Each structure stands twice: as structure tokens, then as C-alpha cells.
Amino acid sequence: MDRRQPRAQAVAVHGERILVVGSDADARSSAGPQAEVIDCRGRALLPGFIDAHCHVLAYAASLLAVDCGPDAVSSIADIQAAVRRQAEITPAGRWIRAVGYSEADLAEGRHPTRWDLDLAAPDHPVRLIHRSGHACVLNSLALRLCGIGMEIEEPPGGRMERDPASGEPSGLLLEANELVDRTATPLSREELAEGLRLASQRFLAAGITAVVDASHANGPPEWELLRRMRQEGHLLPHLTSMVGFEQREAAAGWREKEGGDGLLELGAVKILIKELGEDIYPGEDELAEMVCQAHAQGWQVAIHAVEERAVAAAAGALARALAEAPRQDHRHRIEHCAVCPPPLVERIATTGLMVVTQPSFLYYSGDRYLRQVPAQRQPYLYPLRSLLGAGVRLAAGSDCPVVGPEVVPGLYGAVARRSKSGQPVGGEEGISIGQALGLYTSAAAYASFAEGERGSIAPGRLADMVVLSGDPTACPAGELLSLRPQMTVVGGQVVWRAGE
Ligand SMILES: [Zn+2]
């Protein structure tokens, strides 16, 4: 990923940085006779992968929650059984958290209701979180504890489903997590540390050496917690956290007081556009106002926008901010950009915006896209090749816990454009393996202004690297999925090896 020297035989590391990249002889002579030598046996050594968009605390929590993902359950009855098992080992009254369901993957083809969950666990408050993280179902006890009844007002941009006959809340909340977050008991410190250790292992086993937390509500309490967890060694990959829009004033003070030790870097201001059908919240004008403020204050801005309407609103708001106050090298980002027809690709390119997207969704959710997205719109799904062709800087992340953090399915999705069942998903938008690797390394570093530190193997960079079982650039697209990380190095330390 270093253009000046794209390939080499050996790397010498001193302390946490790369010293020399070159031949075996170069590396040996600069490292000296005392150096520890690691023979990769001809396998591929790449820059450590960077997950440019994930949710670290939610991922940690999900690893401790009842698994209701598509590999674990296939019906509402399965969800009930899993919740019931958890209720049997949880003291009555304590919250049960279950995560990962998607109504499209359930035999019933609908969201569960409070009444479904009541049958499984009447005496525990239950929160069942949708795979997207943007919806959840509560049982009756949880609804009561959160004060959600007939007369509750829905939060801006959110929606609460009601039983059509009685008008009672069905338990399903869309884009309304704030109604629950205040009440649902957070994890204890010990639980969180355990969840982060598990998350850290999964990142390292995926060859990921740096992560960007893109959670839109992040502020000082989250940073303090994550920083301490890093300090105590529970989370090994480097960490950058985005800053919630409302938290941007607090961020300056926090950075001054706590942020100088490299345990946690602050990144872009994150703005969430809530999308419900064709409605977006905030609306265009309010969004533009927010973006202009953050931009004028010098922040990099990252906007969550999935569907076309939201992507257009994000691009429009950023274009307006840049027209009012032009700035070089802003690296403003649109996160996800799942549906993007050619005129919008053009607009993003001419505005000079980055896109940070999730190619592994093509693999994990491709079959659902083929079922649910109208045929004439399928060509606009994750148009990676068009975006790159138009000159857009493109980077990638996993968005875990929506799916796991593994990078290999993302490389496969970006290059082969095939779903889990092997169906082609917009094959014309496939990119080369070199470009795909860039999304998770050099471009991902660039997306956080970190290209001088990571994202390539070059002298002076951090020694963050991954050994893969084979050379992805010499591997047929259809076989990319069989590649496995073998060893992960963070800051010159071997922190993970396969089979240990
Ligand atoms: Zn996200």
C-alpha cells in the first residue's frame, strides 16, 4: 500500500515503528544480529486492516447478549426459546438484552412483538435489538419501566408501532433508542471489560489493528471509559472515536485534559440522519445548519446516510457548508451511502467528499437486497466502481455489530460482488483486489487523517501488520473467502496468532 514501494521481501521493525522495507539482507543488516526474526514462509504481509466505521461499545455489549442473529435463530419461536433460556439463569427483574435479529430473516417475516417476548420472559425487562441497531422490541415490563404507554410522544424522527385494533404500543421502536437508553441498565465495568476483551480478540483475529468508533452519541463518558479500557489492556487495536454533534464543545476540553496519551484519538463530528421510509430527520434545512456549524468550527464531518434521499441531503448539506466557507483537505465523509445513482455519485465527486462504506454487507445481506430492492434500483447499490471511477476517495468499515468485523468477506464483497448464497449483486460495480485492500488500509487511514501513521508498510509508520494465509492479489476472486489471517502485529508486538 506504499506507492513508492508496493512490494518487498522483508520488513525491519524497531520499537513500535517500521525501520526498513526491502530485501532480506536490507532488513537483517538494519535490524542487527540481536533482532528476533519472524519467517512468514512466503505468505502475504499486509498493513494491519483499519475498520473505518464500527461501534466498539455496542459490539462489546452484543458479544455478551443473547445471540438472535441469522446464524442463531430463524423464527420468532427460536427467539422466544433463546430469551427463555437466558431468563432461566437471570435473576427476575434484571434486564435481558438480545441482539441481531432481522425480520427479513425470520420465518414469520415480521418483527416480534411485546407479546411474543412476554411469553418467553414475563418477569424480566427484555430489549431485543434489531441487527441494524436502529430498531428494537421491548416486552411489556420493559415498556412499563421506560414509561412507554398509549400516550407517549414519539421522539423526533422516531416511530413507535401500535396494535392496529387497540392502539397499544406493539413493543417495536424504530429510530427511538433514546426512549430506552436512559432506563435500560448499562453493563457493569466488569461486564464491559469482558465484552471488550472478546471484541478485541475478534478484531485482532480479523487482522484489524485500528478501529474508528462511529457512534453518534459519543461524548466524554464513552471516551473516558474506552480510554481506561485501552489503558488496562482490554482493547488492543488503536482507537479513534467520533464525536457526537452535541458533544463537540465538550470534546475540546476533554482532548486537552485526557486526550494526549495516544490511547484514544478524537475523530470527526458524527451526524445521524434518521431514515423512515421517505422521511428524514433532521430535515434538509436543519441538517445543513448543523453541518455548517461543525464545518465552520473546523471539524471533519461524517454523516450517516443510507438511502438515496438521505445521501442526497448529506451531500447537499456538505456542499452548502463548503460553498459558504471553502476549506482545503476537509475529508468530510458520507457513511454507508448504500443507494447512490449516477447523478449523486457525480455530485459527491464534484463536492470532494469521501465515502466510507461496508462491502461485507454485499456478502452478508446480498440475498436480502436481491429480494427487497426493486430490480431497477439494484445497480445503484454500493456503487464502488462508479465512486472510485468518479474520483471519490472510498474507505471501508464493518459497521459491527451489524455484522462481524471480519475483513475477508468485505474484500470478497467488493471484488466478487456475490452474496452468501453465491448470487451476483451488481457485478458491474466490482473493483480490483488492490483497490479493495486500499479501502481497509491506506484509504481508511486517510479517512481519519492518519495516513502518516498507518495504512501502509513504509519506514516510519507504526508497525501494524497482518500476515494472511495467501496473497490476495494472486488469488482468484472466488477464492478470496478462503484467506485467513495468521498473525497480527500492533505497534511492533505480535498480539495474535492463529491457533493460539
Ligand atoms: Zn454505524
Residues whose N, C-alpha, C, O or C-beta is under 5 A from the ligand:
A	BS01	ZN	A214 D399
